[in-house]
């Protein structure tokens, strides 16, 4: 009886240890948490590579038996402009990064001569998006993957932050990285919502992508989803997570 008890106890400890090695810990850090992040992690600053990729808008930190990783989201702003609507006129302005002030554009209407309040305003941002996956290694970090999408005057990509995360859906102890973003445009082209999954293939990271298209005015357009070949080879649990993120965005998009 005692031998059976110790055998069972050893098996239980083994199962618990196996379960612990496969669990991952994920923490989110935003700009307001930058000082906390810098104090907590000495090998990487919150504004990592800001001169190259712009300001950091979010970091998803992951600790796992497979390794420690940061999923770093960046926004490099190239130009900020806005239109101020008054009661009888509108004025276009551009932000001057040197003076940190707004100024009227050359082709704009003049400001109202009387002290008139702004009725409404429309803001525009020309920017590039980046996301980096870095791994902690021997007192430093190594960049494992880089995402980028460049905006312009008529194309405005934006991260869907609630649907950007790290998890281990197939419970193999190896984290997956989920990046979701929408590409808005000034035209009748369908607006693509891209759900990208980064997974480890041996020591390399593999990119898989699902894209849903929102109709933007053409009668023949219909909402549909396309999957690339890498996505089709993902484990079922990871595919389900990716599809859920797309579905969640569709529900929010259609109710807003």
N, C-alpha and C positions, 0 to 999 in steps of 0.2 A: 504493500500500500504506500509506504514511504517512498519507495523507488518510483512508483507511478506519479506521486505528487511532485517529486523533483523533476521528473521528465516533463510533466505538464507545465510546471513553473518555467523551466528553461524554454519550452516552446512559446509560452506567453511572452516572455522577455524578448525572444527573437522576433516575434510578430510585432511587438511594440517598437522595437528598434527599427525594423524594416519600414514600418509606417512613418516613423519620425524622419527617416532619411528621404522619404518621398514627399514630405510636406514642404510647401514654400511659404515664405512670408513676404507680403507685398505692402509697401507704404507709399503714399502719394505726398509729394512736396510741391507747393505752389510758390510764386514769388514772395508772398508774405512769410514763407517758411525758410527763406534763403539763409538767414543767419543760423537757424537751427540745423539746417543741412550741413553748412560749412563746419559747425562745431562737431557734428556727429561723424562726418566722413572727411578725414584729412587728405585722402588721395585725390579728391575731386572737388572742385568748387562748383557752386550752383550755376554760375555764369560761365560754364565751361565753353571755351572756344567762341566767346561772344563776338569777337572781332571778325571772325570768319562766317559764323552762322546766325548772328543776331541774338536777341535777348531770349532767355529761357522762360518759357511759359508754363512748363510742368515737367517734373521728373517722377517717373515711377520706379521705385527702388525695389529690387527683388533679391532675397536671400534664399538660397536652396542648396541642397547637397551637391547639385551639379555645378554650382558656382554662384557668385554674386554679380548682379548686373544692374545697370541704370538705363532706363528708356527715357531719353532726353528729347523734349519737344522744343523747337526753336521757331521764332518768327523774325525774319529780317525785313524791317519796314523800309521801303524805298521812297515812298511819297505818301503824304497825307493831305487830303483836300476835303472841302465841305462847301455846301451851298446853304446860305442863311436866307430863309424866307421871311420877309416882312409883309406888312399889310398890302403895300402897293408896289413892292419891288423885291428883287432877290439879289444877293451878293455872293460871289464865289471867292473862296479864300484858299490859301495854301499854307501849310505849316513850314516855318523856317527852322530847321534843326539847329542852326548856329545860334540864333537868338532865342530859340524856344518860344516863339510867338507866332500867332497867325497873322497873315498879311493878305491884302486883297490882290487877286490876280490881275494881270494887265488888261485882259479883255472883259473884265467884269463890269457890271453896273456900279455906279458910285453908291456909297452908303447913304441912307436917308438923311436929309438935312435936319430933320427934327429928331428928338429923343424917342425913337420908336422901338418897341420891344420885338424880339425875334418870335415869329409865330411858329415856325417849324425849322428843322435843319436836317440835312442829309449828309452823312459822312462817307468818304471813299478812302480806301487804303490799297496802295499797290505794294505787294510784299511777296517774299519767297518763304516757303515753308521747308523746314528741315526736321528730321528726327534721327537720332543717333542711338545705337545700341552699343554700350561699352561694357566690358568685363573687367573686374578687378583682378589684377595678376601681379604677385610679388611686389607689393608696395606701390603699384601704379595702375593705370588703366589701359586697356587695348580696345580700339574701335573695331567692332565686329560687323556692323552694318550701317548704311546711311541711306535715308530716304530724302528725296527732294522733289518739290513741285513749284515751279516758278509762275507767279501771277503777272498780270499786266493791266492795262487800262480797262480792258473788257473781260477779264477773267480773274475771279477772286476765290482762290482755294482757302478753305478754313477747316482746321481740325475739328472733329466731333469729339471733344474731350471726354464726355461721359462714356463713350464707346472706345476709348483707347486704354488698354490695360495689359497686365501680364497675368497669366494663370496657367494651370496645369490640368487641362480638361480630361486628358486620357490617363492621368494618374501614373505617369511613368517616372516622375521625379525630375523631368526636364521641362523648364518653363517655355511657354509660347508667348509671343509678343503680338498684340492686336492693335493695329493702327487703322483708324477710320476717319475719312474726311470727305467733304463735299466740294465740288468744283462748280461754283456759280458763274454764269456768264451773261453778257449783255447781248442776247440774241435769241434765235429760235432753236438753237441746238439743244438736244436733251442734256440735262444736268446730271453728270455722273457722280454717284456716291460710291466711293471705293473702300472696300474692307480688305485690308492686307494683313496676312498672317506670316510672321517670321518664325520659323522652326529650325531646330538644329538637325543637320544631316551630317553625322559624325562630328567633326570639329568645325564645320562650316555652317553658315546660316542660309537657309533657303527661303525664298519669297514666294508666297502664293497669293492670288488675288481674285476677289469676287467683285463685280461692278454692277450696281443697279442704276437704271437710267430713268430719271423723272422727265416726263413730257414737258415741253416748254412752249407749246403754241401750235405746233403742226398737227393737223387733224389725224394724220396717219400714225403718229407716235403713240406708243403704249408703254406703260411701265413694264420693264422686264429686267432680268438678272442674267449676267453672263459669268461663267467661271473659267479660269485658265486651267491648263493641264496639271500644273502643280497642285492647285486647290483640289482637283478631283481625286488626287492621290492621298490627301490628308486622312488621318484616322477619323472615323465617324463622329467621335465626341468633339473633335476640333471643328469639323464642318458644321455641326449643330450650333456650336458657340458663335461661329462666324455668321451663320444664317439668322441667329437670334439678334445679333447686333444690327444687321440690315433691317430686320423686321421692326425692331425698337425705333430705329431712325425713321422708318416709313410712317409709323404711327404718330411720331412727333411732328414730322414734316407735314402730314395731311391735316393735323389739328391746329397748326399755327397759321 
